[in-house]
Structures are given as structure tokens and as C-alpha cells.
Amino acid sequence: MKRLYVYKILLAVLLAVCVAGVVFYHRFSTRSSADELYAGEKSRHTDVMATSTDGIADMAGYEISYEDVDCILSGDVVFYNGMPYTRHYTVHKDGVEYRAYCGDHKKNEVKSTDKVAFSVTNDRLLQKAFLYGPGSEYAWSGFKGVSADHRQLIMTLTLNYIRHGQYFDVIDEFYKYISETKRDEIILQGDQADIEIIDDGSKENYGNYVSLKDYTGYVDKKTGEKRRRTRIMRCKADAENGVRISVPADTWLHIRKSGEKEFTIHKTGKVTIMGGDRFFFSAEKAHKGTGTVKSGKGIPGVTVYTVDSTQVDDDQQLLFGTVASSSISMDIEWTGEKPVLGKFSLHKTDRDSGAGVGEALYNIEMEVKNGTQSLRTLVAQIETDENGHGIVVMSEYGGLGTYEITDMPFGTYRIYEERAPYNYERNSAVAQLVINEEGEFLSVDGKEVSTSTELEISWETWDKVISGKIDLSIYKQDAETGDKSQGDAVLSGAEFTVNYYRNFYNSVDELPEKPDQSWTLKTDDSGKCGLEDVVLQTGTITVQETKAPEGYTLVNSIFKSAKDGNIIKDSSDGIYLDRIEQDGDTVRLVNGYELVVGNHVVRGDFKFKKVDAEDGTAIANVRFLVENSDGTQSAEITTDANGEYSSSADDIWFGDGKPDKTKGSLPYGEYTLTELRCDANKGKYKSIAPIKFKIDSDECVFDLGDIVDERMPEIESVAKNSEDGSKFIDPDAETADITDTVSMKGLDIGHRYKLSGSVVSQESGRPLGADGSTSEKCFTADAEEMTVDVNFRFSADSISGSALVCYEVLTDEDYEGEVVASHEDVNLASQTVYTKEKEKIRGSISVHKTDDILETPLADAEFTLYRASDHEKLMTKKTDKAGSVEFTGLEPGEYYIKETRTPKGYIADPGVNSIPVSVPESADEPPVINVKNHYGMVHILKTDQEDGSPLAGAVFGIYDDRGALIAKAESEENGQAVFYGLARGTYSIEELAAPEGYEKTDKKIQIDTSKNEYTMDDPVIITNQKIKEHPSPDTPNTPDTPDTGDRDPVSKVILLMCFAVVSVAGIVFYRKKFTGESK
């Protein structure tokens, strides 16, 4: 029996052990399986344990006081997968309100009650859940933008999973965040956050601030280096609290952990000093002071409470946490000169487009050599904003929340991309930043890329989009020419809107209202624009021209493929659509990367009417030149009979396209209309100033209105003596000085004019021709009315007693020297200057004409008198019977005389063309010119030898002294034969043919015309003997000796002497008579 009792006890113990084992195994396997579920593929748990939905405690009229009573308040139900799961709870503890969560989903729901008990849990994962939970300063970013119900559900399920191991996939991201977030700090209870610094020797409490000023020399045991150090201090902190500080440059931080015997040396980086740790700073003996103020930051305390209803039957339990409202800081100052610390910034761009890239995360690690190994400590993190500028999101130094890490101590840093932005490949480049006394040095993958002596450097880095690069080129062209622009129109400035949509669309109607990306492109001077180096994913792209370039219209724009030149018909609505499709590891545009868009140039016409300014009458046939702005195209046009012109009715065509009369003649641009000089306006109207107009509206006629022509300028003048302003010139003056004052109206300002003046004889109406009697004056009009003096100076010798008229002619040099006005009235008194008559000395010239042989006077010889200066023919006279002629009334000067006709039978001396003669100032001895003529005929008388009767038909020849035959002559009925025009000299006469029935004389007859004259009254007589029928040979015929005029020389001499005596007496008589008359 006793043995049976023992067996029963053993069996009971065994059962108890089994039950305990089962419970332990159940708890262990549940937590382990939960971890395995999280680590591996997640399973879904859908148990819902809520038992009711009212949650209202029966307080029997007792009202809970929020300020004074610790209590639980249950709120609205939270649903999960369509079923009620938990509630919103509020816990009041010590007068403070906390958000609470159900701690065990297997227990019944918690109802409002003021019967509660509190306890503290030290589970670190629960502490981190509340540190990063809703409402905390450090709340997980995933709680932003979600509903309060959803936050309540995630927090409740996460706490249940941590405590009881049941997993719901709704907590996946939050649990991963709190479990994987690496923090070196120890999370304290909320009442354990105080930190103080105490001098380890004197035990003086410095609180949160200490200034290290006293240095002590010492020798480092490990290295043997002689250094100097500060006093030793101890960190006093509750529980496991501490601070992290940066080791100052050129300084060592020595720390001895609580319970350890040796100090550990920290030369760079961030170091944690925990409560109870002792520490001091040291520097080289030659240290000049490179320390600085450094801040150590305490960790906020977190306390997790469980609250249970004391109503045991319900066994209800909630969790809530408290987070310290602020952290504790400690300042430790290493006095000395402020050290030079480095700075670093980062800018991230898209590798292809150059645009800034956001959401890239970079780690900055401090590298410390420990023998052959490199120890790396994360000291900062930079995350780029939307413009690619890095913002410091974590820093052991300075610059948190700014675009630059500051206060970086000397050392070596490793920088790399930890996380790439969405849709980008992570850049594998690793940068090394070295900061030392000489500056900062940045190298990437072993290649130095930047240096700075200012201890401030920035890294320009990039990421590559996984999708492909799109280079879309749009070429703008003239739709008419198919190439270059026309007129002043340009291909630059056209604007296109390019839209990108992530999905595929087949027509414009399917496109969503807003694109995913959009660009506005503008063509350059060559007419090109496009997307360059734009990285896009597959999808749809559209191109729409939203603004035509200057001088073009958007109407009927033409889209063509640059690849084949085909017109894309789908673009009739002005929108070109193409698809971006995948092409291997990149993308491509289905219709190609080049698009040609053609526009129609603005074209228009112009018109005007040409009218007279005075009466408004139309002016026909006026020619104009219309030119484009650069002068490369021009056309001459003419007004019609009504003075009108319209290019729409003309055949002119500007531009390079094919002429089309349905369009305007002129393409977009500025034009100049210039009036040309022509018969219709020359000498009548001024040309208008060039008119500029612009064709800037399509299919419009630009009306220039009435183009008015002004009349030509008017001039009048007043001529005066330049010296005294009178209208008379002194007859004794050597020169005539005349000023003609010309008044002009209607001048064109800016035109160049020339006044051409000349002095005209009023009597003859011809210009004087003297030097100085013409004058020119050029000027540029600076007013419409001007007065100009034209001066003349010329010799006054030949103008005595005459009236001189000043003629003026105005030419416009801008009209190519066209005469635009004149003042030429010979009878106009205002233009006339008078010269008084002065006494003139008159002289005469006498000419005496005689025979050169006989010295006999010759009448009817004609002489003409010429003035030597201008060869003007003055008068013509003939000699009288005495062979004399006189030219009277001559002014002193030089003349010459020509014998213009000789007496009959005489010839002039061939060596004398003109005879010069001077008329002296004194008329006492007028010059006398003796002119002799030679009788140039030889008369021959042919007679019968026997009876002396004249014989006709005899032919004679006369020969010069060289024997050359000069002339022939034949005797007439009177027996006379005459040779004419013989000069003085010796000749021989020979009978060439005898009269019929007579014998020819063979003998040559010698004559000398320089000594004898052979006239009709005293000819050369040549006789002929009749031919005998039977002449006797013994008695030949002997002709008579020819009569040569030498038959009786004595009588001739006597006769000549008598003639000479008579001539001398006549001359003496004549001179006496002439002298008397002159006196």
C-alpha cells in the first residue's frame, strides 16, 4: 500500500514535469516560429478574438475623473479583414493621458474601468516599438498619411507578435524597421536619463559642462610617446546611459570602461562614454591647440507599462509607453586654438540628362588603420533632395539637416551609395575623402577628381536610369520651300510641347488628362529642337506644336518622318503620337527619332495711290522699287492710269516657293518702297522718303494709303556788286565781282544740292565765257528754306557798257544731279548787273593790194578781219581801184587778216594763210599791210603764119622745170588757149597737136612767169604754116619766130617808167588827202 502511494506520488511528479515541459516548449516554439516566419516566407494569421462591441464598463453611476483617477477608457472598434479586432484605448496614469494598445489578442477585450494595476516591462523590442510608434518624436515614417484605425491596428498586432508570436502581414514593414534599425545607444527607462561629469580626483561635479584647461605631461605606456593630457574625469549616468562625442583633431581620447584596468585610446571618430567610464584627452607635446567644443548627446528614456484590470474574471491587459520629452546633452571643451575642420557636400545627377536626382542615400564612414586592417565607422549619411543636392540626415559631426557635413576632423573617409533612387541603378563608385593639414582630397575608385585647399569639397556624382535614353530631334522647315525660311520669317522660336505617358495609347482620344512628364521645346536658329539625353520608360510620347515661329502660321502644319519623308496623316489634329517600346536592355521610339514639321509662311499684299500734294490728282506711271529687308529680292512696279498700285493684281512674287496667286505676293517680313526717278516725276515732283512696311498677317492687304508727291523747290535770286551792293560795276575796275543771293523754298532736308551759276550777256543771251564767269556752290539742306550766295569774279575788260544777267540752276545730287529748279530769265532786273560805258581807243588797219610783178594796184581783192583772242570774225571788205582797203573802229589788240578772195586771174601767195597785225594804243600811226598777188594765167595765141588769122584746134602742153607735164590747153575759135593757176616759175610750152591742115611746131617755147605776165592782151604767140601739097625739098619752110612778148623791149621800159611816175604821184596825193581828213 505504501509502495502504491509512492508510485502515485512519482506519477504526479512526472505529470507535473510533463505539463511544465509542454508549456515551456509551447512558449519557445511559438516565439521561434514567429521569428522563422518573419525571416522566411510570411504566413497570414486571421484569428479574430473580440467578443463584443460595446466595451462600456458598468460604473453604477460612478464617473471616472481623468485628472485624479488611474483608469482605462475604451473607444471605437478597429476592424481587420472586415471583422472587429481591437479598439482605441486611453490610459490615465498620474493625471497624464496615454494611448494604449491591447497586449494579448487571445484575451477578451478591455472595457472601461478605474480598477487597474500598472507594471513595467524591460523588453528592448517593446521599448523600440514605442520609441518609433505613433505620436513619438521618432515615429516611423510609415505612420504618416494613414488613418488612426490603421495605426492602432499595426501597433496592436506588432505588440502581440513581440509578446505572443502570432504574425499578421500588416505589420511587416513596421516590425522590420524596429527590428533592423541599428542603434548603438542603450534605450533607458524614462527616469534614467541624467548625465553628469565628475572630476575623478577631486570628485568635483561639473554637471553637464566641463572646460579642460590643465595639461599634465605623461608617457604613453604602449607607445612610449611623450604627450600631455587633461585631468581624468568620470561620466556619471543612471543605468546604462551615456554620451557620444567626436574625438577632436590631433587629439586622442582615452577611455577606461567600468571594471577595466586599462585605458583604450581613440584617435578619430565617434566614441560612446557610458556611465561609470573614466576618460581624458591627450595631445602631442608640440600640440599648438587643435581642440574644439564637442557635444555629447544623451539617449531619451523609454518606459513600457502594462496595465491590467483588477477585475480578475476579465483578465484584461493593455500596453502603453512613455518617451522622454527631450534628450540630455553634455558639453566637453578641449581648450586651445580652434582646429581646422573639413566640410563635405554631395550633388547627385542623372547621368544622361544632367537633372538632379532625389532619394539617393549615401554613407560616409571614417576609416582608421589598425595594423593591416581598416576599421570603418559610420559617421554620417546624406540623402539627396529632388534637385540632387545632398541633405545631411545623420551626422556625428555638424551640418545635420543642411546641405553640408561640417566639423569633420582630419582623417580618411569612405563614401558610397547605400541606396539608389527609384528606377535607377545603384552607382558602385566608392569615393575616398582625405582631410589633412594641406586640404581636402577626393578620389573616386582610386582616381583623384577634386582637391581643395579651403577644406571644403563637393562630390558631383550620378546615377543611371534602368530605362533607355530618348533623343528626339524635331526639325522645323518651310512648307513651301521644303527647307529654309522665306522673307524675314525665321525657323527659330517655334515651341513644341512633348508629353510622356507611362502607358501605351493608340490614339489622342485615349490619352489621360495629364501626362507623367512634359517638356516645352523651342527651336534654335537652325530650326532644330528636341529632347536630348532624356531617359524614359516604355510608354507613349506626343508632340504638338503650340507656337509657330515668327512669320509662320499654325494652320495646316505638316508632320513628316525624317527617315522616309512620308507625311504622317495621323497628325491632322496637330498632335503627333508615337510609342516607346523596349529594345533589349534599352528602349526605342517606334517611328524613329527624327520628326520634320513644316509651316506655311505668312503671306500678304500691299497697295497705295500716288497723288499730287497740291491738287490731289492721281499721278500715273510713277515707278517704284520694292525691296525685302536684306535687299536680296526686289521688283520695280508702276502706278496705273489712276495712280494706283496693288501687288495682288500684279505678277510680282517674293520668296522661294512656287508662285501661287491664291496667296499673298510677299512673305512675312519688312519691306522698303522707294520712289524711282522717272519721266512721270523728273523735274516735276520730289521723290518721297522711302516707306517701310511689314507683312505680318496672313492673307491681308497692307494699305499704304495715299502717297503724296510734293512739287520741286522754287528759287529766285538777286545779283549785286559784291563790293558795294549796288547794281552797277565801275567801268575802270579791273575785275567784275558779282554776288548772286539765291533764295530757295521747298528743299528736302538732308539732300545734297548744287547751285550752278553763270553770267550771261543780256544783249546776246550767251554766256560770257570769261574765266570766273561761272561758279558752283554745293550744300546740304538743313531746312526747307535756305539762302545761299553764289560769287563771280572775272576780268572787266570786255564788259564795258553791257548788262550782265546771273543765271542759276539748282540740281539735286540725291536725284543723280537732276535739275530741280532754275532761274534763267535774261530780262529779269533782279538778276541783272550793269556796267557803265567807258571811252574806247579806236584804231584802223590799212591793206594795199598790188601785182607782184608790175606793182600795179589790184581791185576787188577780198580781206576778212579776225580777233586773235577768240578768233571771232569781225568784218570783211574789198580793195578799191587803188588796191586799198581800210578796217576802222578797232580796239587796240591783236588781230589777223585773211585774203578770202583774189582778183580774177590772180592767185594768193600759198605760203600765207593769215597775216597777224597789232592795233596800238595810239591811233597816230595805223598799221599798213601790203599784199601782193601773182597773175596765174598764161595766154597763148595761135595764128596762121602767113595772114595772122587765129587758128582753132591747136593742142598745147605746159611743162615745169623738171619736164613734167602740168596741163593741156586747146585753142578756141579766137585762137586763144589758156593755162590757169600757175605759180611763179619757169615753164616750157610744146605744141602737142597742130590745127587741121597745119604743120605742128616742134620747138619748145620757154617762159618765166616770175618776170613776165602772159595776158590776153600780151599772149605767147605761136604761128603755124599750112601744109604744102608738094613742098620742094630744096626750099624747106622756115616758121616764123614765136612772139614771146620781147619784141620791143625799149618801148616796154619807157612805158613802165611812165606808169611808175603816175603811181607815185597818185599815192602822194592820196596820203596828203587822208592825212588831212584824219586831222
Secondary structure, 3 states (H helix, E strand, C coil): CHHHHHHHHHHHHHHHHHHHHHHHHHHHHHHHHHHHHHHCCCCCCCCCCCCCCCCCCCCCCCCCCCCCCCEEEEEEEEEECCEEEEEEEEEEECCEEEEEEECCCCCCCCCCECCEEEEEECCHHHHHHHHCCCCCCCCCHHHCCCCHHHHHHHHHHHHHHHHHCCCCHHHHHHHHHHHHCCCCCCCECCCCCCEEEEECCCCCEEECEEEECCCEEEECCCCCCEEEECCCEEEEECCCCEEEEECCCCCEEEEECCCCCCCEEECCCEEEEECCCEEEEEEECCCCCCCCEEEEECCCEEEEEEEEECCCCCCCEEEEEEECCCCCEEEEEECCCCCCCEEEEEEEEECCCCCECCCCEEEEEEEEEECCEEEEEEEEEEEECCCCEEEEEEECCECCCCCCEEEECCEEEEEEEEECCCCEECCCCEEEEEEECCEEEEEECCEEEEEECCCEEEEEEEEEECCEEEEEEEEEEECCCCCCCCCCCCCCCCEEEEEEECCCCCCHHHCCCCCCEEEEEECCCCCEEEEEEEEECCEEEEEEEEECCCCECCCCCEEEECCCCCECHHHCCCEEEEEEEEECCEEEECCCCEEEEEECECEEEEEEEEEECCCCCECCCCEEEEEECCCCCEEEEECCCCCEEEHHHCCCCCCCCCCCCCCCCEECEEEEEEECCCCCCCCCECCCCCEEEEECCCCEEEEEEEEEECECCEEEEEEEECCCCCCEECCCCCEEEEEEEEEEECCCCCCEEEEEEEEEECCCCCECCCCCCEEEEEEECCCCCEEEEEEEEEECCCCCCCEEEEEEEEEEHHHCCEEEEEECCCCCHHHEEEECCCCCCCEEEEEEEEECCCCCECCCCEEEEEECCCCCEEEEEECCCCCEEEEEEECCEEEEEEEEECCCCEECCCCCCCEEEEECCCCCCCCEEEEEEEECCEEEEEEECCCCCECCCCEEEEECCCCCEEEEEECCCCCEEEECCCCCCEEEEEEEECCCCECCCCCCEEEECCCCCECCCCCEEEEECECCCCCCCCCCCCCCCCECCCCCHHHHHHHHHHHHHHHHHHHHHHHHHHHHHHC
